[in-house]
């Protein structure tokens, strides 16, 4: 959910509930930065699941350990790198049209500038 977050606060917030996670991200930044913020928060979700440490109830998380932040950054960067690489390979084979509605294109650089 895009939101006008305070400039001196976090760029993204993960709100975990029993059956859903909500990602709030900074409205006043570039699309590429928004995509990284979203993927960073997804990184926290993945790391929680891998570690078996999902919050049990509604939790608004804006403060993580250095290790949690590092893990989320690695996951976000890996997803972004793989998505960009796949997009380039697909385009090189002339298959870009079927990929336009993909998750990657809905999150990242929808103007096609990869």
Secondary structure, DSSP 8 states (H G I E B T S, - for coil): -EE---TTS-SEEEEE-SS-EEEEEESSS-HHHHHHHHHHHHHHHHHHHHHT---SS-EEE----HHHHHHHHHHHHHHHHHHHHHHHHHHHTT-HHHHTTSHHHHHS-TTS--
